[in-house]
Amino acid sequence: MLILFQWPFELLMAQTVQVRADAGYNTGMKWQGSHGRFAIANSPCYEGAVSYTLGKTKKLKDLSFELQYSYAYSSMHFEPYNSTIELDEENITIQSVFIGAGKKFGTGNVQPFGQALMGITVLNPYIKAPITRFTFAFSGGIKIVITSFMGIYLQAKALFPVMYNKVYVAWEPGFGLTNGVSPNGVAVAGYFSGGLYMTLVH
């Protein structure tokens, strides 16, 4: 029994806790609707995260678990298929919350990493009802160690919000409520950001 209980306590003692904040560039996204295409412009983006890294265990060495929140403020417009006229732009906020796991590689001052995440993205236009979509994401980058408790964090992240036809009933301007069936799809957005991280527990 003592041997069985030793492993969870070993994980707790081996944990490194880090927090980070970064800012960067959001590439925007596009997806197809029933009667046109939605387009969100590129914009600045901001992100904060808390991560827990297992550093001393043999089998799970350098495996990390992370909770992320990201925010972007941009503009969106709708392009009808049957018209060359693009409708006026409106402001939109994009907020995402993710949980995921990843791994860093190496123990030097420059440490590459990769992550897989899942969560939700909330698209909130200024004059329309917000919608919430399941989203999965992948990120990779490097950590540059400055001191034992502080460093630089650089990452590239791809987001894949799952867009399905319920969004079109509420959002497509000028067409009212439609009964047509729209294909499901996945939008794609890229985030490129950098910032600082701090180690709270080591």
C-alpha positions in Angstrom: 0.0 0.0 0.0 2.8 2.4 0.8 4.3 1.8 -2.7 1.0 2.4 -4.4 0.5 5.7 -2.5 4.0 6.9 -3.2 3.4 7.7 -6.9 0.7 10.4 -6.4 2.8 12.1 -3.8 5.8 12.0 -6.0 3.8 13.8 -8.8 2.9 16.5 -6.3 6.4 17.1 -5.2 7.7 17.1 -8.8 5.4 19.8 -10.0 6.5 23.1 -11.5 3.9 25.9 -11.6 4.3 28.7 -14.1 2.2 31.7 -15.2 2.6 33.7 -18.3 1.2 36.6 -20.3 1.8 37.3 -24.0 0.5 39.4 -26.9 0.7 39.1 -30.6 -1.1 38.8 -33.9 -4.4 37.0 -34.8 -4.7 36.1 -38.5 -8.6 36.2 -38.5 -10.8 33.5 -39.9 -13.4 32.8 -42.6 -16.2 30.3 -43.0 -19.1 29.5 -45.3 -22.7 30.3 -44.5 -26.0 29.4 -46.2 -26.1 32.6 -48.4 -22.6 34.0 -48.1 -19.2 34.0 -46.3 -18.2 35.4 -42.9 -14.8 37.0 -42.7 -13.1 38.2 -39.5 -10.1 40.5 -40.0 -6.7 40.1 -38.5 -6.1 41.9 -35.2 -4.0 42.0 -32.1 -4.5 39.2 -29.6 -3.7 38.7 -25.9 -3.3 35.5 -23.8 -2.7 34.4 -20.3 -2.0 30.9 -19.0 -1.2 28.7 -15.9 0.8 25.5 -16.5 1.9 22.6 -14.3 4.9 20.6 -15.4 6.0 17.2 -14.1 9.8 17.4 -14.0 11.2 14.7 -11.8 9.2 11.6 -12.6 10.8 9.2 -15.0 7.8 8.2 -17.2 6.1 11.6 -17.2 9.2 13.8 -17.3 8.6 17.3 -18.7 4.9 16.6 -19.4 2.8 19.8 -18.8 -0.9 20.6 -18.3 -2.1 24.1 -19.2 -5.1 26.3 -18.8 -5.3 29.2 -21.3 -7.4 32.2 -21.9 -7.1 34.3 -25.1 -8.8 37.5 -26.3 -8.9 39.3 -29.6 -10.9 42.4 -30.7 -11.5 42.6 -34.4 -14.0 43.4 -37.2 -16.3 41.1 -39.2 -18.3 41.4 -42.4 -20.6 39.2 -44.4 -20.1 38.6 -48.2 -23.3 37.4 -49.9 -22.9 34.8 -52.6 -25.4 36.3 -55.0 -24.1 39.9 -54.8 -20.9 41.8 -55.3 -21.8 44.2 -52.4 -20.1 43.5 -49.1 -22.1 44.5 -46.0 -20.8 47.0 -43.5 -18.3 45.8 -41.0 -19.1 45.4 -37.3 -16.9 44.9 -34.3 -16.5 41.5 -32.7 -14.6 40.0 -29.8 -13.1 36.5 -29.8 -12.5 34.9 -26.5 -11.2 31.3 -26.0 -10.6 29.1 -23.0 -8.5 25.9 -23.4 -7.1 23.1 -21.4 -4.5 20.8 -22.8 -1.3 18.9 -22.4 2.1 19.3 -23.9 5.8 18.5 -23.6 9.0 20.4 -23.6 12.2 19.1 -25.1 15.7 19.8 -23.8 17.1 21.3 -20.6 19.2 24.1 -22.0 18.4 27.8 -22.1 16.3 27.3 -25.3 13.5 24.7 -24.8 11.2 23.8 -27.7 7.7 22.6 -26.8 4.4 21.4 -28.4 0.8 21.2 -27.1 -2.6 19.9 -28.0 -5.6 21.7 -26.5 -9.4 21.7 -26.5 -12.0 24.2 -25.2 -14.5 26.7 -26.3 -14.5 29.9 -28.4 -17.0 32.7 -27.9 -17.7 35.0 -30.9 -19.5 38.1 -29.8 -20.4 40.7 -32.4 -21.5 44.1 -31.3 -25.1 43.9 -32.7 -25.8 40.2 -32.7 -26.1 37.4 -30.2 -22.9 35.8 -29.2 -22.3 32.1 -30.2 -20.1 29.5 -28.4 -18.3 26.8 -30.3 -16.2 23.8 -29.4 -12.6 24.4 -30.5 -9.5 22.4 -30.7 -6.0 23.8 -31.1 -2.4 22.9 -31.6 0.6 25.1 -30.6 4.4 25.0 -30.7 7.2 27.3 -29.9 10.2 27.9 -27.6 10.9 28.9 -24.1 14.0 31.0 -23.6 15.3 30.7 -20.0 16.6 34.0 -18.6 16.8 33.1 -14.9 15.6 30.2 -12.8 12.2 31.9 -12.2 11.7 33.9 -15.4 12.0 33.6 -19.2 10.6 34.5 -22.7 7.8 32.5 -24.3 7.3 32.5 -28.1 4.5 30.5 -29.7 2.5 29.8 -32.8 -1.0 28.4 -32.3 -3.6 27.2 -34.8 -7.3 27.3 -33.7 -10.1 25.2 -35.3 -13.5 26.4 -34.1 -16.3 24.0 -35.2 -18.9 26.0 -37.1 -22.3 24.4 -37.9 -25.5 25.6 -39.4 -27.2 27.1 -36.3 -25.0 30.2 -36.6 -26.5 31.1 -39.9 -30.1 31.5 -38.7 -29.1 34.2 -36.2 -26.3 35.9 -38.1 -26.9 36.0 -41.8 -28.1 39.6 -42.5 -31.0 40.2 -45.0 -32.2 36.6 -45.2 -34.3 36.2 -42.1 -35.0 32.7 -40.7 -34.1 30.1 -43.3 -34.9 26.4 -43.4 -32.1 25.4 -45.7 -29.5 22.9 -44.5 -25.9 24.3 -44.4 -22.8 22.1 -44.3 -20.9 21.8 -41.1 -17.4 23.1 -41.2 -14.3 24.1 -39.3 -12.9 27.6 -39.3 -9.2 28.2 -39.0 -7.4 30.9 -37.2 -3.7 31.5 -36.4 -2.2 33.2 -33.3 1.4 34.3 -33.2 2.5 35.7 -29.8 5.3 36.2 -27.4 5.6 37.3 -23.8 7.1 36.5 -20.4 6.6 33.5 -18.1 7.4 33.3 -14.3 7.9 30.2 -12.2 6.0 30.3 -9.0 6.8 26.8 -7.7 9.8 24.7 -8.6 
